[in-house]
């Protein structure tokens, strides 16, 4: 039986910088990577000049604690104890926020996606995956019997060719990928050379949004797609449909560079392998914070060391 996962026509790769990449993998578990001197220095917030009690922990302190929770898969109470032990071993005169403070402050925490600086235009590659959530419905079904409805959300990622996450959007499980793709394109800072995605992004709106940024769209049309004869229509999409019909879908993917879509699939694999396939947070706001923190964690890990793939003969 022929393999559909690893067909013979696909190029095989090997890691050329294994020694440096291995050191980066080891550093990912180093606590000093995640507990930076900047976070320690800014642990206590400055007085805001308002009347009443002042906050005991800065937003950066809460973000650092929640990041440690994401990296090491800790519940909130274990996160509190983990920070206390770190401060004790490092001899730092700081207090760890308790679990109720972490839960309360995570609702209004403003976390930005920390992007890796790039000097070249971005080749944006987009896709989505599902992450499960644990809600009251599942808990009640497990306790009282009956069938519980599994809850889940969609995480939409935009990565560049290196695999760095440059945009992310969290939506409900029923959200349309193409509409979320518009948000990903809009969230990218700087120039975009191309937008790569699967057939879910084969819409005129995606073509128009990418064209407005001067980007080429590399999206396979649906197998039933035909050249549009009425508005709204996209000339770029019509050219793609005609080219696929002329040379075939496999040849079009090879000549257009569609194979790079696997880069975002690798990003989802890293996300679920390293950080898990479900949210620990219970509300929509805290789930958005957790998703952004997780993307920042993956970008930080990528900075520590990334593989340098080199094509090899089959």
Buried (B, 14 or more C-beta within 10 A) or exposed (E): EEEEEEEEEEEEEEBEBEEBBEEBEEBBEEEEBBBEEEBBEBBBBEEEEEEEEEBEBBBBBBBBBBBBBBBEEBEBEBBBEBBBEBBEEEEEEBBBBBBEBBBEBBEEBEBEBBBBEBEEBBBBBBBBBBBBBBBEBBEEBEEEEEEBEBBBBBBBBBBBBEBBBBBBBBBEBEBBBBBBBBBBBEBBEEEBBBBBBBEBBBBBBBBBBBBEBEBBBBBBBEEEBEBBEEEEEBEBBBEBBEBBBEEEEEEBBEEBBBEBBBBBBEBBEBBBEBBBEBBBBEBEEBBBBBBBBBBBBBBBBBBBBBBEEEEEEE
